């Protein structure tokens, strides 16, 4: 076997290199503060007014609650990366480690949310909103809601005119193995860089395997100013469970 | 001897505590950055963690080697090809650390990354064959893992993705110790298999 052929084999189907990999690889070779030192600085709850100042100055607002809770009410501009999934991996992929992060979490899960970011070296946490969403009761103008749709309703929408545009944010391999027919595939790891490909004014329905990644994707798009974005509850698994058809590509 | 695996599902990260109770010493391999679980478990066995190994400089999480160094006084061990800002003991092929009757012997196993090492765990009870091998990401899910992203660090050797084919899963040493003689092959990115 030639050297070139060996390299082709071992590098075939390698997953994308995620945005934070270089940062972590370099950090593992460096002197740096310990996790304990980072947490001592980070586990402080700013007031809502201070949180708004931080966000206006460029801090990244991350809501770590589950997608249904986020959809029901969330703070404008928040990205939904839920703790009950690959939270650290997706934070590392989506967030900029050089900009501060402010967290919204269910009360009692703030330390977990901060520690799990510390595990990937994201020590730039400017704090968390104490009480979860409760402080926003005094500032309802900051609250937004996200649209979600069931598989059955989506089936009806796709049969109507004009149908929404479907965006599949799973990997290319997942998309090939089975997808909702007509869906455009932009893996979540690349979405931020390829948003311009999508028509802004057309109603868009986003889905993934179970609803975790699509919640992240739809919140990213709303943060970027796209309003007509809807999330499929339960992802393609719910679609298939409802007996609705899929298309696939021979691998 | 106790060999315990800790598995962190959301990062698919396995780490290991090796405690030699008779000697009161313990070592940790590829620790998470939150090191409390290793310290507490070692203390329950009457051991202190004097040694922390990184099988390679991970890209997908920050390891807890500095945390164990500062909290427990642990010495840090990396593959001989590694470069780092902090003091560490470079471990070449065959280099070993003793914890009483337990011996941790290093194999240089580049391929996933240039400085990757695997660690053979010998216990007096297992005789001349290793009880386990801790492979980092050198093999994962029973096959040889692909290359990791190896950024060019200042002074580091170039990280060509497939720079070494000398260590395959079937024979771990030039003398021909077979994989079947190693009871446990434990990786950083999947559960240990017996």
Interface residues (C-beta under 8 A of the other chain):
Chain A: X3 X6 X7 X10 X11 X14 X17 X18 X21 X22 X24 X25 X26 X27 X28 X29 X30 X31 X32 X34 X35 X36 X85 X86 X87 X88 X89 X115 X116 X118 X119 X120 X121
Chain B: X8 X10 X11 X32 X33 X34 X35 X54 X57 X58 X59 X60 X61 X62 X63 X64 X65 X66 X67 X70 X71 X82 X83 X84 X85 X86 X144 X146 X147 X148 X149 X150 X151 X153 X161 X162 X165
